[in-house]
Amino acid sequence: MVLSRVLIREWHGICQSVLTTPKKSFSFLHLASCILLLASLFSCSSTNEIRKPPSLKVAELTLTKGIDKGLIANPINPTAAFITQDTETVAHPKIENMHGSHTIRWDWHGTDGKVNYTSGDYQVHVSKDKFHKQFTAWHSLPIKGEKASNNAGEWQVKVYFDGELHTTKGFNIEYADIDIEKLPQTAQVYPNRWGLIIGIETYANLPSVDYAKKDALIVRDYFTKVLGIPQENLIYLADEKATKSAIAGNIKEHLPKNLEKDSTLYIYFAGHGAPDIDKGDAYLIPYDGDMKYITQSGYKLKDFYQDISSRKMREGSRTLYGCVTYR
């Protein structure tokens, strides 16, 4: 995408600065990215000729969720904490006594430490013998609905002035909570509805699964507030409580003994999944699972589906819904 030229506002013919785009085109992985520069009403010198302008200074860098694009560009809601539902992250440096020609570049480093987005080098030019006392520039990283919304974690933005690194600032992008309260809720409780929720974030022998437990808690609220499942009919297994024996015991023993003919069972799993390299069978990995002995310590997905649809289970329930997600 080629960015068009943007003129800085000119006041009384005293100041004029132009932002020009690089000669070659570039894209941000189909992401819209904007750069705007703004001179304030009192940004210019009081005379047309300055033999020796004051020393140029690149001042503070502010991270914010938006910019007030008035006469003086001011950050709106400065913060270093963002969520995936935020429109953008804005990096807003201030420059004092701006004069001459310079380049500014913003590099956005993702959770992997690599540059995920860059503004490229933008040329900023102030007319000869003129200077801006206050000069602001900003560049935005789109979040909502873009690649950054699927890359939650610790990010960094690095601002370069004339090719030299000036400022590095870190910030976080977190997954937005689902507001269960805004969903249509039922006032009725259904005694014939049951729920089995499994959320394993921390494992005994494997790396953790980010947000698995948090997702499971959200589903638990959804089951009770939206589906009307009674609290006493909810089985919630998280982390160390979600062992293979606990999962299998609830599916093979506890639930078949308690489900009635008109019962409905809802199942949710969030955690690790892996294949058996030799046979290619898929496995759900419980808290105490071990990749070295996956056929023994894992719960084969085929067996999982067979167990929840077995004759013994069907005799106790009329309908069964299963939701399985693994990472």
Buried (B, 14 or more C-beta within 10 A) or exposed (E): EEBEEBEBBEBEEBBBBBBEBBEEEEEBEEBEBBBBBBBBEEBBBEEEEBEEBEEBEBBEBBBBBBBEEEBBBBBEEEBEEBBBEBBBBBBBBBBBBBBBEBBBBBBBBBBEEEEBBBBBEBEBBBBEEBBBBBBBBBBBBBBBEBBBBEBBEEBBBBBBBBEEEBBEBEBBBBBBEBEBEEEEBEEEBBEBBBBBBBBBBBBBEBEBBEBBBBBBBBBBEBBBBEBBBBEEBBBBBBBEEBBBEBBBEBBBEEBBEBBEEEBBBBBBBBBBBBEEEEEEBBBBBBBBBBBEEBEEBBBBBEBBEEBBEEEEBBEBBEEBEBEBEBE
